[in-house]
Structure formats: structure tokens, C-alpha cells
């Protein structure tokens, strides 16, 4: 391009593409859309783009390869975005642009073509069934707080129609027909990013304990770039709120190439992962507007627990464990409600520590991923550095950080209770400030803690659903006290649709 006299102002791929489109537009007398199509047929790599031309001011050309793209069909307008979240305020009519397609868009009309073959493609309009109440704040100061409180309903919604409480059985229509293949698998991989990765870790513990199949949880961004031993005897489960996460989508495509059965756990109906996986289960959390995920996380944990229980049910394994879990699912709404009533007391905890420069979150067993998630929430919205660790790993490095200025959050359940008491004593001996979230009634916890938040007891597989909520509220109140933008924290996007 430079040899042809083009002057570049940057080294970005964006400018290279724009210059290439401009060159082809002028060189061959192409129409605007034709120039875009010819340019895209030559380039290599992932993109999700919208192009404008000053000669054709009433047209947008949008195209995708690797990165997601959706159209919102409104009244006298068409909206382009990476996923449905920003569109649903304006229209519930969504069209998903598929891989290797481009859309030529005018104010009230559009057409979609295949980039390589230039053939017209007929697209079906998807209707997103969200009510106005679901996408408005409803009197809450922030979407995040609204969505934390909605967990009383969203956790229950993830079980609705899937648990027969009378007969203590599970049914998941989306995977019912392929249970045999899952149970025959040599290994299950769960791939995800961020908060979804933490939910996946909890799910892996449940599947391994109930079913005895090895489960490996992989960051989607790493899964793609290792020679992972995936084949036709592997199951790869993708977990994503939006269903559009670029790395997770690419991991699924790689798994399918290697012959694996792919399963999606997503929130958004009709999203790319929902369409490209072989089967799956929706989490039914409803729209999540706040960038920091809350109710989607707990709904993902619910669905992963249901999958674990269903697999165990299919092999007639661990009946007493499964029945206790189902009994506790029946009581979960009331228990979540009791935790939400603690919001003001958690706010007082945040008032003591929101000016700290660092936090440590510690948990054992099923509570280790909760520690990771609690630390992530604090980092995301309050910009306080935080680390999550297995409690026993504290002595392998993090203990060096502990002094009178270091708040340490312990998540304490019956599992490993004596061991975690020892960890608490070690922090107290070094003058660390201790916050305890616990499902136990053990009185000795009071003498070690600066603050103690007691929450209802529940089955250990479901305990993360309850222990997570106080940590979400702690992060929320800390961010508000610091004056941070809770719903749109700096440098973050709701859906990470590019690498």
C-alpha cells in the first residue's frame, strides 16, 4: 500500500483495512459495499466492523469474521452492536450476523450477503423476550445492586421446570438426548473466561464428586493455544453469560474440529455459542446490564450443579447426596432473601475498609472459587487490588503481605473448619484485619473477627450461591463509598468480543 503512495498515520489493522477499502473503491470503480466485500475477501484475521463512506452517507456496511455482530431492528432505525445487551433498550427484534457475512444497512432496510460468494442470505428475526421492568433500574441506584437483589428470583428461575421436588429428580431437556455420550466421555473440559471461569471451577468440583468423571477447567484464551488432548471421547462445555465471548467461541470451534461434543451454558438465547454448540442449557438469568456479573454467576453455578446431579442420577450414583441437594434447592429463595437483608450491615463493613489498598480472600474446597470471584468483584468495580487464594496456600507466599493494614476475608463453612480456624489464627497473630463470612454457628469465630457475617447453612454444593452474595455486596458498597462508576467500571466491557 505504501508503495502505491498511501500514507499511514498509525500501525493499526483498522487503518490498514480502511486504506485498503478506499484503494479498491477508487481503483476498480466499485460500489461502496463491493469495495468492502473485496477487501474482506483478501484479509486474514478476526474482525467485527462497521464501515461508513462519505459518498454514501445513508448506508452502513457491517461484517464479521471471528467477532460477533448483531442487528437490532427498530422503528425507522437499525442498530449494530457486538451483542444484544445494548440493543434491548430500543428493540427486542434481533438478527444475528453469522460468520463470513456482511450486512448493507439503510435506515429502514438491510440485506445480508455471504462475503466470499456474494450471495444473498435470508435471516430470521429473533425476539428477545424481556419486559421493560427487566431492563430498567426499578428504583435502584445502580443496575448492579438491582441484579444482586434479583438473585432471589434468578437462582430459582434456573431450576424452574428442571427439578421435580416431589420425586427428587432432575431433567434438562437441552442435554437429555446425549447423556449417554457425556457419561462415556474419557474427560470433560469446561472452558470460560473471568467470572464464568470461577463458576466453572465450582461446577467441576460437583461433577467430579458426584459422577467420578475427570473434569478440567480451562481459560478459553489458553485452551486454544495449547495442544490440548481433545478428541471424539471428550466433552467440552462452554460457559458464557453473553454467549458471544470471543475466546470461548473460538475454543468451541477448535473442540468441534477435534471431534469433541460441545455443550453451551449461556444466558442469551440465540447467541453465537448457543447456536454453534451441539447442545446446551440456558441459565435464564434475564438481562444483566451491569458490567460486573452477579446474577449470571449464581445462575451458572445452579445449572452446573443440575448437570452434575443429572449425570449422577443417570448412573444411579450418590442418591443421598443428590436428595439433600434437591431439598436445599427448594429452600434457597428464603435463604437468599435472608442474606439480602444484611446489606446495611455489610455496608458498615465496607465503610471500615473501602480505603484499603489491598484485600486477601481465602476459602477452602467449594469456597476457593468463591474467594476468586469475591476478589474479582472488588477489583472490577472499586479498583482495590485483591487476591483470592485457597486458605491453605496462604503460607506459601501471601502471608508475607499480612499486617495491620491488610483486610483478609475468610469464607468459612463446615468443610475443613478446623484447618481454616488455624489460618484465621495465623492472620490474627500478624495483626491482620479479619472479615468472616460463615454458614456455621461456631461461637469461637467471634473472638478472631473484626466483622462476622453469618448466613444460612446449606448443602456444600450450593453454599457458593449464598457465600458469594455478601461478597458482591461488599464490593458494591465499597465502590459506592469510593465514588466509582459501579455499572460501567473503567476499561471493562460487558462482553469481551475481541481477543
C-alpha positions in Angstrom: 0.0 0.0 0.0 2.8 2.4 0.9 4.5 1.5 -2.5 1.3 2.7 -4.1 1.5 6.1 -2.4 -0.7 5.6 0.6 0.4 7.4 3.8 -0.3 5.7 7.1 -0.9 7.6 10.3 -0.7 4.5 12.5 0.2 0.9 12.6 -3.3 -0.4 13.4 -5.0 -3.1 11.5 -8.1 -0.8 11.5 -6.4 1.9 9.4 -4.8 -0.7 7.0 -8.3 -2.1 6.3 -9.8 1.4 5.8 -7.0 2.3 3.4 -7.4 -1.0 1.5 -11.2 -0.4 1.1 -10.5 3.1 -0.1 -8.0 1.9 -2.6 -10.3 -0.8 -4.0 -13.3 1.7 -4.1 -11.3 4.2 -6.2 -9.3 1.7 -8.3 -12.0 -0.5 -9.8 -14.9 1.8 -9.7 -16.5 -0.5 -7.1 -19.7 0.5 -5.3 -19.0 1.1 -1.6 -20.4 -2.3 -0.4 -18.5 -4.1 -3.2 -15.2 -2.4 -2.1 -15.8 -3.6 1.5 -16.5 -7.1 0.3 -13.5 -7.3 -2.0 -11.2 -6.0 0.8 -12.6 -8.5 3.3 -12.1 -11.4 0.9 -8.4 -10.6 0.9 -7.6 -10.0 4.5 -6.7 -12.7 7.1 -7.8 -12.5 10.8 -10.8 -11.8 13.0 -13.0 -8.7 12.8 -16.4 -7.3 13.7 -16.6 -4.0 11.8 -18.9 -1.2 10.7 -17.8 0.9 7.7 -19.1 4.3 6.5 -18.4 6.2 3.3 -18.8 10.0 2.8 -20.0 9.3 -0.7 -22.9 7.1 0.6 -23.9 8.8 3.9 -27.1 6.9 4.3 -25.5 3.4 4.4 -23.5 1.4 6.9 -21.8 -1.8 5.9 -21.3 -4.3 8.9 -19.3 -7.5 8.7 -18.0 -10.2 10.9 -15.4 -13.0 11.0 -14.5 -14.3 14.4 -16.0 -11.5 16.4 -19.8 -11.4 17.0 -22.2 -8.9 15.4 -25.9 -8.4 15.8 -28.5 -6.1 14.3 -31.4 -4.6 16.2 -34.5 -3.9 14.0 -36.2 -0.8 15.5 -38.9 1.6 14.3 -37.3 3.6 11.5 -33.8 2.6 12.7 -31.4 -0.3 12.6 -28.8 -0.7 15.4 -25.5 -2.5 15.1 -23.7 -3.9 18.2 -21.5 -6.8 19.4 -24.3 -8.4 21.4 -27.9 -7.8 22.3 -27.3 -6.2 25.7 -27.1 -2.6 24.5 -29.9 -3.0 21.9 -32.7 -4.3 24.1 -33.5 -0.9 25.5 -34.6 0.1 22.0 -35.9 -3.0 20.3 -36.5 -6.7 21.1 -36.0 -7.7 17.4 -32.5 -9.1 16.9 -30.8 -10.6 13.9 -27.5 -12.5 14.4 -25.0 -12.0 11.6 -23.2 -15.3 11.0 -19.5 -16.0 10.3 -18.3 -14.6 7.0 -21.4 -12.4 6.4 -21.8 -8.7 5.8 -24.9 -6.5 6.1 -25.6 -3.4 3.9 -27.8 -1.3 6.1 -30.0 1.8 5.4 -32.4 3.5 7.9 -35.3 1.1 7.3 -33.9 -1.6 5.2 -30.9 -4.1 5.0 -29.6 -7.0 3.1 -27.1 -9.7 4.2 -24.7 -11.3 1.8 -22.0 -14.0 2.1 -18.7 -12.2 1.8 -16.8 -14.8 -0.4 -19.7 -15.8 -2.7 -21.7 -12.5 -2.7 -24.9 -14.5 -2.3 -27.9 -13.1 -0.6 -28.7 -14.7 2.8 -32.2 -14.8 4.3 -32.0 -14.0 8.0 -34.6 -14.9 10.7 -35.6 -12.2 13.3 -35.1 -13.4 16.9 -37.4 -11.9 19.5 -35.8 -11.2 22.9 -38.5 -11.7 25.5 -37.5 -9.1 28.1 -40.0 -6.9 29.9 -39.4 -3.1 30.4 -39.0 -3.7 34.1 -36.2 -6.1 33.5 -34.1 -3.6 31.6 -34.7 -0.6 33.9 -33.3 0.2 37.3 -36.7 -0.1 39.0 -35.8 2.4 41.8 -32.3 1.0 42.5 -29.4 3.4 42.3 -27.4 1.0 40.1 -28.1 -1.9 37.8 -25.6 -4.0 39.8 -27.5 -3.6 43.0 -30.8 -4.4 41.3 -29.2 -7.5 39.8 -27.7 -8.6 43.2 -31.3 -8.4 44.6 -32.7 -10.2 41.6 -30.8 -13.3 42.6 -33.6 -14.3 44.9 -35.6 -14.9 41.7 -32.9 -15.7 39.1 -31.4 -18.6 41.1 -34.9 -20.1 41.4 -35.6 -19.4 37.7 -32.6 -21.5 36.7 -34.2 -24.5 38.5 -37.8 -23.9 37.3 -39.2 -26.9 35.4 -35.9 -28.8 35.9 -36.3 -30.2 39.4 -39.1 -32.5 40.4 -39.1 -31.8 44.1 -41.7 -34.5 44.9 -39.8 -37.3 43.2 -36.4 -35.7 43.8 -35.3 -36.0 40.2 -33.6 -33.6 37.6 -34.5 -33.1 34.0 -32.6 -30.9 31.5 -34.2 -31.0 28.1 -31.3 -29.5 26.3 -28.9 -32.4 27.1 -31.3 -35.2 27.8 -30.7 -37.0 24.5 -26.9 -37.0 24.7 -26.4 -38.1 28.4 -25.0 -41.4 27.3 -22.2 -39.8 25.3 -21.4 -37.5 28.2 -21.2 -40.4 30.6 -19.0 -42.3 28.2 -16.5 -39.5 27.9 -12.9 -40.0 29.0 -12.7 -36.4 30.1 -14.8 -33.3 30.4 -13.4 -29.9 29.7 -15.1 -26.7 30.9 -13.9 -23.6 29.1 -14.7 -20.0 30.1 -13.3 -16.6 31.0 -13.5 -14.3 34.1 -16.4 -14.8 36.3 -17.7 -17.7 34.2 -14.4 -19.5 34.8 -15.0 -19.3 38.6 -18.5 -20.7 38.2 -17.0 -23.5 36.0 -14.5 -24.4 38.7 -17.3 -24.9 41.2 -19.2 -27.0 38.6 -16.1 -29.2 38.1 -15.9 -30.0 41.8 -19.6 -31.1 41.8 -19.3 -33.2 38.6 -16.1 -35.0 39.9 -17.6 -35.7 43.3 -21.0 -36.9 42.2 -20.1 -38.7 38.9 -16.4 -39.5 39.1 -15.5 -38.3 35.6 -12.3 -36.2 35.5 -13.1 -32.5 34.7 -10.5 -29.9 33.7 -11.4 -26.2 33.7 -9.5 -24.2 31.2 -9.3 -20.5 30.5 -10.7 -20.3 26.9 -7.8 -18.0 25.9 -5.3 -20.7 27.0 -7.3 -23.7 25.7 -6.8 -22.6 22.1 -3.1 -22.1 22.2 -2.0 -25.4 23.7 -2.1 -28.8 22.2 -5.0 -29.9 24.4 -5.7 -33.7 24.1 -9.3 -33.3 22.9 -10.9 -35.9 20.7 -14.2 -37.7 20.0 -14.2 -39.1 23.5 -14.1 -35.6 25.1 -16.9 -33.3 26.1 -16.2 -29.5 26.0 -18.6 -27.3 27.9 -18.5 -23.6 27.2 -19.8 -21.2 29.9 -20.5 -17.6 28.9 -23.2 -15.1 30.0 -23.4 -13.3 26.7 -22.7 -16.3 24.5 -20.5 -14.1 22.4 -17.2 -14.2 24.3 -14.6 -14.3 21.6 -12.1 -16.7 23.2 -14.8 -19.1 24.4 -16.4 -19.1 21.0 -13.0 -19.9 19.4 -12.3 -22.7 21.9 -15.6 -24.3 21.0 -14.8 -24.2 17.3 -11.4 -25.8 17.9 -13.1 -28.5 20.1 -15.6 -29.3 17.3 -12.7 -29.6 14.8 -11.2 -32.2 17.0 -14.4 -34.2 17.2 -15.5 -33.3 20.7 -19.1 -33.0 21.7 -19.7 -29.3 22.6 -22.2 -28.1 25.2 -23.1 -24.4 25.8 -24.2 -22.8 29.1 -25.3 -19.3 28.2 -27.8 -16.7 29.2 -28.6 -15.1 25.8 -31.0 -17.1 23.6 -29.8 -17.4 20.0 -26.3 -16.1 20.8 -23.3 -17.4 18.9 -22.2 -20.1 21.4 -25.9 -21.2 21.8 -26.0 -21.7 18.0 -22.6 -23.2 17.4 -22.6 -25.8 20.2 -24.1 -29.3 19.7 -26.4 -28.9 22.7 -26.8 -26.8 25.9 -28.7 -25.4 28.8 -29.8 -21.8 29.2 -29.4 -20.2 32.6 -32.5 -18.0 32.4 -31.0 -15.2 34.5 -32.7 -12.4 32.5 -30.8 -9.4 31.1 -27.7 -8.4 33.1 -26.8 -4.8 32.4 -24.1 -4.1 35.0 -20.7 -4.9 33.6 -19.6 -6.8 36.7 -21.5 -10.1 36.6 -23.6 -11.1 39.6 -26.8 -13.0 39.0 -25.3 -14.7 35.9 -22.6 -16.2 38.0 -25.0 -17.7 40.5 -27.3 -19.0 37.8 -24.3 -20.6 36.1 -23.4 -22.4 39.4 -27.0 -23.6 39.6 -27.0 -25.0 36.1 -23.6 -26.7 36.6 -24.9 -28.3 39.8 -28.0 -29.5 38.0 -25.9 -31.1 35.2 -23.7 -32.8 37.8 -26.8 -34.1 39.6 -28.4 -35.3 36.4 -25.3 -37.2 35.3 -25.2 -38.9 38.8 -28.9 -39.6 38.5 -28.4 -41.3 35.1 -25.8 -43.6 36.6 -27.7 -44.1 39.9 -24.9 -42.6 41.9 -24.8 -40.8 45.3 -28.6 -40.8 45.8 -28.5 -39.4 49.4 -26.2 -36.5 48.4 -28.5 -35.7 45.4 -31.6 -35.8 47.5 -30.2 -33.5 50.2 -29.1 -31.1 47.4 -32.6 -31.1 45.9 -34.2 -30.5 49.3 -31.9 -27.5 49.8 -32.7 -26.1 46.4 -36.4 -26.0 47.5 -35.4 -23.7 50.4 -32.9 -21.5 48.6 -35.1 -18.5 47.8 -35.8 -17.9 51.5 -32.1 -18.2 52.3 -31.1 -15.7 49.7 -33.7 -13.3 51.0 -32.2 -13.5 54.5 -28.8 -12.7 53.1 -30.0 -9.7 51.2 -31.5 -8.3 54.4 -27.8 -8.0 55.6 -27.0 -5.3 53.0 -26.8 -2.4 55.5 -24.6 -4.3 57.9 -22.3 -5.3 55.0 -22.2 -1.6 54.1 -20.8 -0.8 57.6 -18.1 -3.4 56.9 -17.3 -1.6 53.6 -17.1 1.7 55.5 -14.3 0.3 57.6 -12.2 -0.9 54.7 -13.0 0.9 51.4 -9.8 2.9 51.6 -7.6 -0.2 51.9 -5.0 -0.6 49.2 -5.3 -4.4 49.1 -7.5 -7.3 50.2 -6.9 -11.1 50.5 -9.8 -13.5 50.1 -9.4 -17.1 51.4 -11.6 -20.2 51.2 -11.3 -24.0 51.1 -13.0 -26.5 48.8 -16.0 -25.2 47.1 -15.3 -21.8 48.7 -11.9 -21.3 46.9 -13.6 -20.3 43.6 -15.9 -18.0 45.7 -12.7 -16.3 47.1 -11.5 -15.8 43.5 -14.9 -14.4 42.5 -15.1 -12.1 45.6 -11.6 -10.7 44.8 -12.5 -10.2 41.2 -15.7 -8.2 42.1 -13.7 -5.9 44.3 -11.1 -5.3 41.7 -13.6 -4.7 38.9 -15.7 -2.0 40.5 -13.8 -0.5 43.4 -10.3 -0.6 41.8 -8.9 -2.1 45.0 -6.2 -4.7 44.4 -7.4 -8.1 45.7 -6.3 -11.7 45.5 -8.2 -14.9 46.0 -6.4 -18.0 47.3 -7.1 -21.4 48.8 -6.8 -20.8 52.5 -4.0 -23.4 52.9 -1.9 -21.7 50.3 -1.7 -18.6 52.5 1.6 -19.8 54.0 3.1 -20.3 50.5 3.5 -16.6 49.9 0.5 -14.3 50.6 1.2 -14.4 54.4 4.1 -12.0 53.7 1.6 -9.3 52.8 -0.4 -9.5 56.1 -0.1 -6.6 58.6 -2.5 -4.3 60.4 -3.4 -2.6 57.1 -4.4 -5.8 55.2 -8.1 -6.8 55.4 -8.5 -10.6 55.0 -11.9 -12.1 54.0 -12.3 -15.7 55.2 -15.2 -17.8 53.8 -15.9 -20.4 56.4 -18.1 -23.5 56.1 -18.1 -26.9 57.8 -15.7 -28.3 55.2 -12.2 -28.0 56.6 -13.4 -25.9 59.5 -10.5 -26.8 61.9 -8.0 -26.1 59.2 -9.4 -22.7 58.3 -9.5 -21.7 62.0 -5.8 -22.3 62.1 -5.4 -20.0 59.1 -7.5 -17.3 60.8 -5.3 -17.6 64.0 -2.2 -17.1 61.9 -3.6 -13.9 60.3 -4.7 -12.6 63.8 -1.2 -13.2 65.1 0.1 -10.9 62.4 -2.5 -8.1 63.2 -4.4 -8.7 60.0 -7.9 -7.3 59.9 -10.4 -10.2 59.6 -13.8 -10.4 57.9 -15.6 -13.7 58.2 -18.5 -14.9 56.0 -19.8 -18.1 57.5 -22.5 -20.7 57.2 -21.6 -22.1 60.7 -22.8 -21.1 64.1 -19.4 -21.7 65.7 -19.0 -19.2 68.6 -15.2 -19.1 68.5 -15.3 -17.2 65.3 -16.3 -14.1 67.1 -13.1 -13.8 69.1 -11.0 -13.8 65.9 -13.0 -11.4 63.7 -13.3 -7.7 63.2 -16.6 -8.4 61.4 -18.6 -11.6 61.1 -21.4 -12.1 58.6 -23.5 -15.2 59.4 -25.6 -16.7 56.6 -27.9 -19.7 56.4 -26.4 -23.2 56.3 -26.9 -25.1 53.0 -25.6 -28.2 51.1 -21.9 -27.7 50.4 -22.5 -27.8 46.6 -25.0 -24.9 46.9 -23.1 -23.0 49.5 -21.3 -20.8 46.9 -24.7 -19.4 45.9 -25.0 -18.0 49.4 -21.4 -17.1 50.3 -21.0 -15.1 47.0 -23.8 -12.6 47.7 -22.2 -10.9 50.7 -19.0 -10.5 48.7 -20.9 -8.9 45.9 -22.5 -6.5 48.4 -19.1 -5.8 50.0 -17.7 -4.9 46.5 -20.7 -2.8 45.6 -20.8 -0.8 48.8 -17.0 -0.2 48.7 -17.3 1.1 45.1 -20.1 3.4 46.0 -18.3 4.8 49.0 -15.3 5.5 46.8 -17.4 7.2 44.2 -16.7 4.7 41.4 -18.9 4.1 38.4 -20.4 0.9 39.5 -22.3 -0.2 36.4 -19.6 0.8 33.9 -16.1 0.4 35.5 -13.2 1.8 33.7 -11.5 -0.2 30.9 -14.1 -3.0 31.1 -16.8 -4.2 28.6 -19.8 -6.3 29.4 -19.0 -8.8 26.6 -15.4 -9.3 25.6 -15.9 -9.9 21.9 -12.4 -9.4 20.7 -9.1 -11.1 21.8 
